[in-house]
Amino acid sequence: MSMKKWSGLLAGVVFALACSSALAAEKLTILWAQWDPANYLQELVKDYEKQTGTKVVIETVPWPDFQTKAFTEFNAKGDAYDLVVGDSQWLGAGSSGGHYVDLTNFVVKNGLDKSMAPATVVGYSEYPPKSKKYWAVPLEGDATGWAYRKDWFEDPKEKAAFKKKYGYDLGVPKTWAHLRDIAEFFHRPAEKRYGIAIYTDNTYDALAMGYENVLFGYGGDLGDYSTYKVRGMVNSKEAIDALKFYKQLYGFTPPGWGKVFFMEDNQAITEGLAAMSMNFFAFFPALTNPATNKNAKVTGYFANPEGPTGKRFAALGGQGISIIKYSKKQAEATKFLEWFIKDDVQKKWAELGGYTCNTSVLKSEAFQKATPYNKAFYETMFMVKDFWATEEYAELLDQMNKRLHPFIVGNKGTAEEALNGLANDWEATFKKYKRYK
């Protein structure tokens, strides 16, 4: 072989190795909270690495520190992370603060505003409300639902006693009024059995999410997300009635239930404490596993019942995935999202345990029969409503906690006083941020 040919061959090998090395070295880092869905996503992205050579790492932070960690990075304009799976409430702060890449063209071009469950596009992607501006791709659908003790509900003696007392059959509640009756019926402190487990923690969004379930079902609302009007809405008769009702439910909870969230509400089922337990669907997989729930075989699931209006709603949890503005790998991050939204990837995401927002997957018989709670999840994702997503959402949440918790748990004041005070708080906050024209 001539020296010229040898040199050419050598140059080709060096170039190929360099390209191979560059491909292998490519890495995307996604920031998310520390919980099972993040583990499912880490498993899913192994396929992306096989197909593209790009490694995707899911870096997780414990839930109590997640928001602080994310916004510390955003405010520092750091490029340690390329994408973030941010809470729905972050949309305002993430977009208006300049931290998220505008994904409007991406969402519209790929038809995500039509292929994803409509409420998830509104809740996880769009800001401001009704603007058709999108900042995230729906990733982890989630909302609150219910686990219940099927064996308690199906016991012939219990069914007969319930029918005698309330005049109708014991079963999965069709209305909030039914749910209240069932909670009262099974509340037996002398037997260390209790009627219900609900959210009461007054940090972050636990209590707010719990109350919102009833509020929306009663025909109430937090306010007008376009005009920021709150007076006459967050303290309406419907809202006041809903708050009184939620306080009633608290009366049927186990002892010491004044500051609980998802962990304790799952324990209410695993430890045989309560007949029914509110929780995010994302935490139900642990209840289907006999290793973590000795009552797994007798645990059932249902979606929120109807309110007095005949309509059903659920408080939205879950997250969308956004590209961080300060990432130096935005092009690669966009390619990753193009892969993630494919129907076959969404199907596998669901199979691994992730909660897809893809309408066709959600509606499929295979998905709805895959777990004991998937059908209830499917129903829920088409009736969700969310908290405020404005930049000042954290202040609004804190004010809501400070008004509701003393009334519900501390038995202080009245529902009217609590919600009138909240209307005052929120109006003052919106004035401070110049929300009113």
Buried (B, 14 or more C-beta within 10 A) or exposed (E): EEEEEEEEEEEEEEEEEEEEEEEEEBEBBBBBBBBEBBBBBBBBBEBBBEEBBBBBBBBBBEEEEBBEBBBEBBEEEEBEBBBBBBBBBBBBBBBBBEBBBBBBEBBEEBEBBEBBBBBBBBBBBBBBBEEEBBBBBBBBBBBBBBBBBBEBBEBEEBBEEBEEEBEEEBEBBEBBBBBBBBBBBBBEEEEEBBBBBBBBBBEBBBBBBBBBBBBBBBBBBBBEBEEBBBEEBBBBEBBBBBBBBBBBBBBBBBEEBBBBBBEBBBBBBBBBBBBBBBBBBBBBBBBBEEEEBEBBEBBBBBBBBBBBEEEBBBBBBBBBBBBBBBBEBBEBBBBBBBBBBEEEBBBBBBBBBBBBBBBEBBEBEEBBEBBBBBBBBBBBBBBBBBBBBBBBBBBBBBBBBBBBBBBBBEEEEEBBBBBBBBBBBBBEBBEEEEBEE
